[in-house]
Amino acid sequence: MHILKTPREAFAKLDRLRREGVRLGLVPTMGALHVGHLSLVEQAQRLADQTVVSIFVNPTQFGPNEDFSRYPRTFQEDVERLESLGVEWLFAPTEQSLYPPGFSCCVQPPAVAQPLEGEFRPGHYGGVATVCMKLFQIIPAEVAVFGRKDYQQVRVIEQMVEDLNLPIRIVVGPTIREADGLAMSSRNRYLSDSQRQQALGLWRALQVVAEMAADGQRQVSDLERAMLSTLEASQVTKIDYARVVDARTLAPIESLDRPAVALIAAFVGQTRLIDCLLLEAD
Ligand code: AMP
């Protein structure tokens, strides 16, 4: 696996490949790789001739009181895991090379960034959109693969690609879960054993909503109440949101009369977890 350290080197090498007709697939990550990340890598490998994984803990998407400085960094293990999958390229820029002194230009994210995470993590999606725009410029990939788990992030990126006519295809991979349902996340390693049990409350709450929807319950206020009480029964009490919203716009809905998504963000101890589940319309 070739490790590319600067935008200049990455663009020079990868754009030459692109001009030779090699189709590149990109998987952006912040490292601390787990099986969820690797599933996206395997999907990219199926969709393209060569795969580029990026690892960059992007400072501009973290708020001032968030976990940027203690975010898990496991670079050597990540390299080994990617090598064992046969990944050709790793783009792992330094912060200095991606945001040199004087950097000031940013992407204003689309409207779909405003609710939910946008309310609780102001500035987060501006940072995400900006770093993804930079990655899409540096790495001339035909396709980029993102995980469904970060549902709103996917909608932000899809909408940015559409609104700004970016020549890249966005593909979404399913959420990969532990055997008991907990969505895999780099942040799960912050959890103690008892917190790990509490964290299952997010999955339980999503399951309750899925069962209610399958039973024909359509009233979103009932579904949201059931999510909150399931979270609380699992001792998850610091809840940023537990909502059922329009799957495309993420706007509030009253009834399950269109594709919808249930989204949860909640704290277990100091660790903020998110999870989601798509709900079928009638
Ligand atoms: P991150 O390193 O957390 O920024 O995530 C990098 C990519 O992996 C994003 O597209 C995430 O949505 C995706 N991802 C994270 N966790 C999972 C998971 N459990 N299943 C599938 N994709 C995931």
Residues whose N, C-alpha, C, O or C-beta is under 5 A from the ligand:
A	BS01	AMP	P28 T29 M30 G31 G36 H37 V145 F146 G147 R148 K149 D150 G173 P174 T175 I176 A183 M184 S185
